[in-house]
Amino acid sequence: MYYEIKKADSTLFAAFNRCDTVAYKKFFVDDLEFYHDLGGLTTSFKSELASFKEMCARGSNIRRELVENSLEVYPIKNYGAVEIAVHNFYHTNKGEKEKPSGTYKFIHVWQHKDGEWRISRIISYGHDSMKND
């Protein structure tokens, strides 16, 4: 299960880093709940997708990288798994070199249904400061 979630995480964020909405949307359930300590609660994947598209349209490239040794995966009986880890974000404004945005913590609740892993709940926290300028 650890390697399945690690692979799903990697594929999800490869799509995120490319702003590939088609690949990105395959990783979420429709009734997604996304709890973000600064952004608040998002209660559907439709809202999350709109936010993702808006972020990508701004033109500053955002890149996410998992902190390798931080990944923890635990089974949830008759449902899926919980992923707990830390990730680094980087941004590149137009005409500039890539800069670190910050290091943050997250929890993903993955639902395993019909042979596929999809995220149903996200908790993203530790955003004491975000450096995107």
matplotlib code that plots the C-alpha trace (Angstrom):
import matplotlib.pyplot as plt

x = [0.0, 2.9, 4.3, 0.8, 0.2, 3.7, 3.1, -0.3, 1.1, 3.9, 1.6, -0.9, 1.8, 3.4, 0.0, -0.1, 3.4, 2.4, -1.0, -2.5, -6.2, -7.2, -4.7, -5.2, -8.9, -8.6, -7.3, -10.2, -13.7, -16.6, -17.4, -13.8, -13.3, -10.1, -9.1, -6.4, -5.2, -5.0, -7.5, -10.3, -12.6, -13.4, -16.3, -16.3, -13.8, -15.5, -14.4, -10.9, -10.6, -11.6, -9.0, -6.4, -7.2, -7.0, -3.6, -2.3, -3.7, -1.8, 1.4, 3.7, 4.8, 4.2, 6.1, 5.6, 8.1, 7.6, 10.1, 11.3, 11.8, 8.6, 6.0, 3.9, 1.0, -1.5, -4.5, -8.0, -10.0, -12.7, -11.9, -8.4, -5.4, -4.2, -1.0, 0.9, 3.9, 5.7, 6.2, 8.2, 6.7, 8.6, 7.5, 8.8, 7.5, 7.7, 11.3, 12.7, 14.5, 12.7, 12.4, 11.3, 7.8, 7.8, 7.7, 4.3, 2.5, -0.4, -2.7, -4.5, -7.3, -7.3, -10.3, -9.6, -12.6, -13.0, -9.2, -8.4, -7.0, -8.7, -8.4, -11.5, -10.1, -7.1, -5.8, -3.0, -1.3, 1.8, 1.5, 2.9, 4.4, 4.1, 6.7, 5.3, 6.6]
y = [0.0, 2.4, 2.1, 2.4, 5.7, 6.9, 6.3, 7.9, 11.0, 11.2, 11.0, 13.5, 16.1, 15.6, 16.7, 19.5, 20.7, 20.7, 22.3, 19.3, 19.5, 16.4, 14.2, 16.1, 15.6, 11.8, 11.8, 13.2, 12.2, 14.6, 15.4, 16.3, 18.2, 20.3, 22.0, 24.6, 26.5, 29.8, 29.2, 27.6, 24.8, 23.8, 21.4, 20.0, 18.9, 21.4, 24.2, 22.8, 22.4, 26.1, 27.2, 25.0, 26.5, 30.0, 29.3, 28.0, 30.9, 33.4, 32.5, 31.9, 28.3, 26.4, 23.2, 20.8, 18.3, 15.6, 15.6, 12.0, 10.6, 12.3, 10.0, 7.8, 5.6, 3.8, 1.6, 2.6, -0.6, -1.1, 2.4, 3.1, 4.8, 7.9, 9.6, 12.0, 13.9, 17.1, 18.9, 21.8, 24.2, 26.4, 29.2, 30.9, 34.3, 35.4, 36.2, 35.0, 32.0, 29.4, 30.3, 28.3, 29.2, 27.1, 23.8, 22.6, 19.5, 17.6, 14.7, 13.0, 10.5, 8.1, 6.1, 2.8, 2.0, -0.1, -0.6, 3.2, 5.5, 8.9, 11.6, 12.3, 14.5, 16.9, 18.7, 21.2, 23.1, 24.8, 27.7, 30.2, 32.1, 31.8, 33.4, 33.7, 37.1]
z = [0.0, 0.8, -2.7, -4.3, -2.4, -3.1, -6.8, -6.8, -5.0, -7.5, -10.5, -9.0, -8.4, -11.7, -13.1, -10.6, -11.6, -15.3, -14.7, -16.4, -15.4, -17.3, -15.3, -12.1, -11.9, -12.0, -8.4, -6.5, -5.5, -6.4, -2.8, -1.8, 1.4, 1.4, 4.7, 4.3, 7.4, 5.4, 2.7, 4.7, 3.6, 0.0, -0.2, -3.7, -6.3, -8.7, -6.4, -6.1, -9.9, -10.4, -7.8, -9.5, -13.0, -11.6, -10.0, -13.3, -15.3, -13.1, -15.1, -12.2, -12.3, -9.0, -8.4, -5.5, -4.3, -1.7, 1.2, 0.6, 4.0, 5.4, 3.8, 6.1, 4.9, 7.1, 6.0, 6.8, 7.0, 4.3, 2.9, 1.7, 3.3, 5.0, 3.7, 6.0, 4.8, 4.2, 0.9, -0.5, -2.9, -5.3, -7.6, -10.7, -11.6, -15.2, -16.2, -12.9, -11.6, -9.4, -5.7, -2.6, -1.5, 1.7, 3.4, 4.5, 6.1, 4.7, 5.3, 2.4, 2.9, -0.1, -1.1, -2.8, -5.0, -8.2, -8.2, -8.2, -5.5, -5.2, -2.5, -0.5, 2.2, 2.4, 5.4, 4.5, 7.3, 8.6, 6.2, 8.6, 5.7, 2.0, -0.2, -3.8, -4.7]

ax = plt.figure().add_subplot(projection="3d")
ax.plot(x, y, z, "-o")
ax.set_aspect("equal")
plt.show()
